[in-house]
Amino acid sequence: MLIVLGILLPCLILLFSGDQGSKSIISTVMNAIGLLIAIFFMYKGMNPILVTALSCIYICAVTIFYQNEVNIKSKISFISVLLVLCVMVPVIYYTADVSSIQGFTKEQYEITDSNGYLRDIDINMILVQICVMIIALIGTVIDIAVAVSSSMYEICHNNPDIKKNQLFIAGMNVGKDVLSTSIHTIFYIYIAEYLTLMLQFTESYSFAKMINSKAFCQEFITISISGIGCCLILPVVTLMGVALLTKRDKRIDVTKRAANKG
């Protein structure tokens, strides 16, 4: 079944998306290789947060620049994502440290030697949990950043006389629609992934015990962080788009006027 699905998915992507689909497949493979290399360096003792930060920059560059090419839209998206990461990393660090949600949960895994798990892997699990939350954040903010910057570019391109405040409002309106969809996607992924665990909670846990269990809090906090990042990227990418797109249009106007005079 794995082989069938592994063949069917790329074929459908290529069938309906063409060249863009092939870039999507290649970028996914490149990102997977980058994450595997990051895990290897963590295992070898490098600081997990440093490794994750470098791998996230790599993932952003591959996803945005390779898949969408190097242009003003991709530059706006890339800069916006990095700014949001810089803001969110301290928040993630504080949240993970205070909540103590690191490591395996007893509801999902039993850490015993017979199950193949080592009790001491000599890695700070708080740092690993921070890395998990950063990686979960990066995918959602990239999607919104690319969608909003692309829409703003088209609006600005088709309305060259648009004012900055009008472009900002248009970008925010587009972002609100994208944001609502992204938040729903995050929520349903959480529910689908932990449906069996939810059934166990319903059977064996009171509400108070459920919201205080590590299994529930670990995923809820991670998804909440991703949701906060989704909300934060919206004004950042919109402001960045207004600043860079209007600046670019001014340069184009100056060049055209000089050419007309010549």
C-alpha positions as CSV (number, residue, x, y, z in Angstrom):
1,M,0.0,0.0,0.0
2,L,2.9,2.4,0.8
3,I,4.4,1.8,-2.6
4,V,1.1,2.4,-4.4
5,L,0.4,5.6,-2.5
6,G,4.0,6.7,-3.0
7,I,3.6,6.3,-6.8
8,L,0.1,7.7,-7.0
9,L,0.7,10.9,-5.2
10,P,3.6,12.2,-7.4
11,C,1.7,11.1,-10.5
12,L,-1.4,13.1,-9.6
13,I,0.7,16.1,-8.6
14,L,2.5,16.1,-12.0
15,L,-0.7,15.5,-13.8
16,F,-2.6,18.5,-12.4
17,S,0.3,20.9,-11.6
18,G,2.8,20.2,-14.4
19,D,6.2,21.9,-14.0
20,Q,5.1,23.6,-10.8
21,G,4.2,20.2,-9.4
22,S,7.6,18.8,-10.2
23,K,9.2,21.7,-8.4
24,S,7.0,21.0,-5.4
25,I,8.0,17.4,-5.3
26,I,11.7,18.2,-5.7
27,S,11.5,20.9,-3.0
28,T,9.8,18.5,-0.6
29,V,12.6,16.0,-1.1
30,M,15.2,18.7,-0.6
31,N,13.5,19.8,2.6
32,A,13.3,16.2,3.9
33,I,17.0,15.7,3.3
34,G,17.7,19.0,5.1
35,L,15.7,17.8,8.1
36,L,17.5,14.5,8.2
37,I,20.8,16.2,8.1
38,A,19.6,18.5,11.0
39,I,18.6,15.4,13.0
40,F,22.0,13.9,12.4
41,F,23.8,17.0,13.7
42,M,21.6,17.1,16.7
43,Y,22.4,13.4,17.4
44,K,26.1,14.3,17.1
45,G,25.8,16.9,19.9
46,M,25.3,20.2,18.1
47,N,22.9,22.7,19.7
48,P,19.4,21.7,18.5
49,I,18.1,25.3,18.3
50,L,21.0,26.4,16.2
51,V,20.7,23.4,13.9
52,T,16.9,24.0,13.6
53,A,17.3,27.7,12.9
54,L,19.8,27.0,10.1
55,S,17.6,24.2,8.7
56,C,14.5,26.5,8.8
57,I,16.4,29.2,6.8
58,Y,17.3,26.4,4.3
59,I,13.6,25.2,4.2
60,C,12.4,28.8,3.6
61,A,14.9,29.4,0.8
62,V,14.1,26.1,-1.0
63,T,10.4,26.4,-0.6
64,I,10.1,30.1,-1.5
65,F,12.9,30.7,-4.0
66,Y,13.2,27.4,-5.7
67,Q,9.5,26.7,-6.0
68,N,8.4,30.3,-6.7
69,E,11.7,31.6,-8.3
70,V,13.7,34.6,-7.2
71,N,11.5,37.7,-7.6
72,I,10.0,40.6,-5.6
73,K,7.2,38.3,-4.3
74,S,9.5,35.6,-3.0
75,K,11.8,38.2,-1.4
76,I,8.9,39.8,0.5
77,S,7.8,36.3,1.7
78,F,11.3,35.2,2.7
79,I,12.0,38.4,4.7
80,S,8.6,38.3,6.4
81,V,9.0,34.7,7.5
82,L,12.4,35.4,9.0
83,L,11.1,38.4,10.9
84,V,8.3,36.3,12.3
85,L,10.7,33.5,13.3
86,C,12.9,36.1,15.1
87,V,9.9,37.3,17.1
88,M,8.4,33.8,17.8
89,V,11.6,31.9,18.8
90,P,11.9,33.7,22.2
91,V,8.1,33.1,22.8
92,I,8.5,29.4,21.9
93,Y,11.5,29.1,24.2
94,Y,9.7,30.6,27.1
95,T,6.5,28.6,26.5
96,A,8.3,25.3,26.3
97,D,10.4,25.9,29.3
98,V,7.5,27.0,31.6
99,S,5.0,24.4,30.4
100,S,7.4,21.4,30.7
101,I,5.8,19.6,27.7
102,Q,9.1,18.1,26.4
103,G,9.6,14.4,25.9
104,F,7.3,11.4,25.3
105,T,3.9,11.2,26.9
106,K,2.7,8.2,28.9
107,E,-0.6,8.1,26.9
108,Q,1.3,7.5,23.7
109,Y,4.5,5.7,24.4
110,E,5.9,3.5,27.1
111,I,9.6,4.2,27.5
112,T,11.2,0.8,28.1
113,D,14.3,-0.8,26.7
114,S,12.2,-3.6,25.3
115,N,10.4,-1.1,23.1
116,G,13.6,0.1,21.6
117,Y,13.7,3.5,23.5
118,L,16.8,4.6,25.4
119,R,16.1,6.3,28.7
120,D,19.1,8.6,28.4
121,I,20.0,9.9,25.0
122,D,22.1,12.8,26.3
123,I,20.1,15.5,24.5
124,N,18.2,18.3,26.2
125,M,14.6,17.4,25.5
126,I,13.3,20.9,26.2
127,L,15.5,22.1,23.3
128,V,14.1,19.3,21.1
129,Q,10.6,20.3,21.9
130,I,11.4,23.9,21.0
131,C,12.7,22.6,17.7
132,V,9.5,20.7,17.1
133,M,7.4,23.8,17.7
134,I,9.6,25.9,15.4
135,I,9.4,23.4,12.6
136,A,5.6,23.2,13.0
137,L,5.4,27.0,12.8
138,I,7.5,27.4,9.7
139,G,5.2,25.5,7.3
140,T,2.1,27.5,8.1
141,V,3.7,30.9,8.0
142,I,5.4,30.2,4.6
143,D,2.0,29.4,3.0
144,I,0.4,32.6,4.2
145,A,3.4,34.7,3.3
146,V,3.5,33.4,-0.3
147,A,-0.2,33.7,-0.8
148,V,-0.5,37.3,0.5
149,S,2.7,38.6,-1.3
150,S,1.6,37.1,-4.6
151,S,-1.9,38.6,-4.3
152,M,-0.5,42.0,-3.4
153,Y,1.9,41.8,-6.4
154,E,-1.0,41.2,-8.7
155,I,-3.1,44.0,-7.2
156,C,-0.2,46.4,-7.5
157,H,0.7,45.3,-11.0
158,N,-2.8,45.7,-12.3
159,N,-3.4,49.0,-10.4
160,P,-0.2,50.9,-10.7
161,D,-1.7,54.1,-9.3
162,I,-3.0,52.4,-6.1
163,K,-2.1,54.2,-2.9
164,K,-0.2,52.6,0.0
165,N,-3.1,52.6,2.4
166,Q,-5.3,51.0,-0.3
167,L,-2.7,48.3,-1.0
168,F,-2.4,47.6,2.7
169,I,-6.1,47.2,3.1
170,A,-6.3,44.9,0.0
171,G,-3.4,42.8,1.4
172,M,-5.0,42.5,4.8
173,N,-8.3,41.5,3.2
174,V,-6.6,38.7,1.2
175,G,-4.7,37.6,4.3
176,K,-7.9,37.3,6.4
177,D,-9.3,34.8,3.9
178,V,-6.1,32.8,3.8
179,L,-5.7,33.0,7.6
180,S,-9.2,31.6,8.3
181,T,-8.5,28.6,6.0
182,S,-5.1,28.0,7.6
183,I,-6.4,28.1,11.1
184,H,-9.1,25.5,10.2
185,T,-6.5,23.3,8.6
186,I,-4.3,23.4,11.7
187,F,-7.3,22.5,13.9
188,Y,-8.5,19.6,11.7
189,I,-5.0,18.2,11.5
190,Y,-4.8,18.1,15.3
191,I,-8.2,16.5,15.6
192,A,-7.5,13.9,12.9
193,E,-4.0,13.0,14.3
194,Y,-5.2,12.6,17.9
195,L,-8.7,11.2,17.3
196,T,-7.9,7.9,19.0
197,L,-6.3,9.8,21.9
198,M,-9.4,11.9,22.3
199,L,-11.5,8.8,22.5
200,Q,-9.2,7.5,25.3
201,F,-9.6,10.9,27.1
202,T,-13.4,10.6,26.8
203,E,-13.4,7.1,28.2
204,S,-10.8,7.5,31.0
205,Y,-10.2,11.2,31.8
206,S,-12.2,13.9,33.4
207,F,-12.1,17.3,31.7
208,A,-9.7,18.7,34.3
209,K,-7.4,15.8,34.0
210,M,-7.4,16.0,30.2
211,I,-6.4,19.6,29.9
212,N,-3.6,19.0,32.4
213,S,-2.2,15.9,30.6
214,K,1.1,16.2,28.8
215,A,-0.3,14.6,25.6
216,F,-3.1,17.2,25.3
217,C,-1.0,20.2,26.3
218,Q,1.9,19.3,24.1
219,E,0.0,19.3,20.9
220,F,-2.4,22.1,21.9
221,I,0.5,24.5,22.8
222,T,2.3,23.6,19.6
223,I,-0.8,24.2,17.5
224,S,-1.5,27.5,19.4
225,I,2.0,28.7,18.6
226,S,1.5,27.9,14.9
227,G,-1.8,29.8,15.0
228,I,-0.1,32.8,16.6
229,G,2.5,32.7,13.9
230,C,-0.2,32.6,11.3
231,C,-1.8,35.7,12.7
232,L,1.5,37.6,13.1
233,I,2.8,36.9,9.6
234,L,-0.3,38.7,8.1
235,P,0.5,42.3,9.1
236,V,4.2,41.7,8.7
237,V,4.0,40.5,5.1
238,T,1.4,43.1,4.2
239,L,3.6,45.9,5.5
240,M,6.6,44.5,3.8
241,G,4.7,44.2,0.6
242,V,3.5,47.8,0.7
243,A,7.1,49.0,1.4
244,L,8.8,47.0,-1.3
245,L,6.2,46.9,-4.0
246,T,5.5,50.6,-4.0
247,K,9.3,51.3,-3.9
248,R,9.7,49.1,-6.9
249,D,6.9,50.8,-8.9
250,K,8.5,54.2,-8.2
251,R,11.8,53.0,-9.7
252,I,10.0,51.6,-12.7
253,D,8.2,55.0,-13.2
254,V,11.4,56.9,-13.0
255,T,13.0,54.6,-15.6
256,K,10.1,55.0,-18.0
257,R,10.1,58.8,-17.7
258,A,13.8,58.9,-18.4
259,A,13.4,56.6,-21.4
260,N,10.5,58.8,-22.7
261,K,12.6,62.0,-22.4
262,G,15.5,60.3,-24.2
